[in-house]
Amino acid sequence: VDKLSQPPSAYGIVVGKKNCRMATCRNRVKRQVRESYRHIQPVLAGLDIIVLARRGIAELDNGTITQHLTRLWNRLGRTYRESEAASCAVSASP
């Protein structure tokens, strides 16, 4: 499948006050998500993604957040490629 023919992907970020009390903390997490996504965006072309921060995100440092996000992006990309390959195989069969 040609990556250029796919629509651009979109993403949303949700960091609630319940998980990060201070606005600076919420902004830090959102900034980490945006930067991490910027690097992986070509791999996830065509997907719409929502990132929901969970309890305990405020205690993590930037490096740990980036590691978690990288692992999640890779897992999502693998799942997407597998489902895409399966749909191509189904549509190719008579």
C-alpha positions as CSV (number, residue, x, y, z in Angstrom):
1,V,0.0,0.0,0.0
2,D,1.4,3.4,-1.0
3,K,1.9,5.7,2.0
4,L,1.3,8.8,-0.2
5,S,-2.2,7.7,-1.0
6,Q,-3.3,7.4,2.7
7,P,-4.9,10.3,4.4
8,P,-2.9,12.1,7.0
9,S,-3.2,10.8,10.5
10,A,-4.7,12.8,13.4
11,Y,-4.1,12.5,17.1
12,G,-5.7,13.8,20.3
13,I,-4.1,14.1,23.8
14,V,-6.1,13.9,27.0
15,V,-4.3,14.7,30.3
16,G,-6.8,15.3,33.0
17,K,-6.4,17.4,36.2
18,K,-7.1,14.2,38.1
19,N,-3.8,12.8,36.9
20,C,-1.7,16.0,36.7
21,R,-2.8,18.7,39.1
22,M,-0.6,21.5,37.8
23,A,-1.0,22.9,34.3
24,T,2.8,22.8,33.8
25,C,2.7,19.1,34.4
26,R,-0.1,18.6,31.9
27,N,1.7,20.7,29.3
28,R,5.0,18.8,29.9
29,V,3.2,15.5,29.2
30,K,1.5,16.9,26.1
31,R,4.8,18.3,24.8
32,Q,6.4,14.8,25.2
33,V,3.5,13.2,23.3
34,R,3.7,15.7,20.5
35,E,7.4,15.4,20.1
36,S,7.4,11.6,20.2
37,Y,4.5,11.4,17.7
38,R,6.3,13.8,15.3
39,H,9.2,11.3,15.0
40,I,6.9,8.2,14.4
41,Q,4.2,9.9,12.3
42,P,5.2,8.5,8.9
43,V,4.9,4.9,10.2
44,L,1.4,5.6,11.5
45,A,0.0,7.4,8.4
46,G,-3.7,6.9,8.1
47,L,-4.4,6.2,11.7
48,D,-6.4,8.5,14.1
49,I,-5.0,8.1,17.6
50,I,-6.1,9.3,21.0
51,V,-3.6,9.4,23.8
52,L,-5.1,9.2,27.3
53,A,-2.7,9.8,30.2
54,R,-3.2,7.5,33.2
55,R,-2.7,7.9,36.9
56,G,1.0,8.2,37.8
57,I,2.1,10.1,34.7
58,A,3.0,13.1,36.9
59,E,5.7,11.1,38.7
60,L,7.5,10.0,35.5
61,D,10.4,11.9,34.1
62,N,10.6,12.9,30.4
63,G,12.9,10.1,29.4
64,T,10.6,7.5,30.9
65,I,7.5,9.0,29.2
66,T,9.4,8.9,25.9
67,Q,10.3,5.3,26.4
68,H,6.8,4.3,27.2
69,L,5.4,6.2,24.2
70,T,8.0,4.7,21.8
71,R,7.0,1.2,23.0
72,L,3.3,2.0,22.5
73,W,3.9,3.6,19.0
74,N,5.8,0.5,17.9
75,R,3.2,-1.8,19.2
76,L,0.5,0.2,17.5
77,G,2.4,0.3,14.2
78,R,2.9,-3.5,14.3
79,T,-0.8,-4.1,14.9
80,Y,-1.7,-1.7,12.2
81,R,0.6,-3.4,9.6
82,E,-0.7,-6.8,10.6
83,S,-4.3,-5.8,10.2
84,E,-3.5,-4.0,6.9
85,A,-1.8,-7.2,5.6
86,A,-4.7,-9.3,6.6
87,S,-7.2,-7.0,4.9
88,C,-5.2,-7.1,1.7
89,A,-5.1,-10.9,1.8
90,V,-8.8,-11.1,2.2
91,S,-9.6,-8.6,-0.6
92,A,-7.1,-10.4,-2.9
93,S,-8.9,-13.8,-2.5
94,P,-11.6,-14.7,-5.1
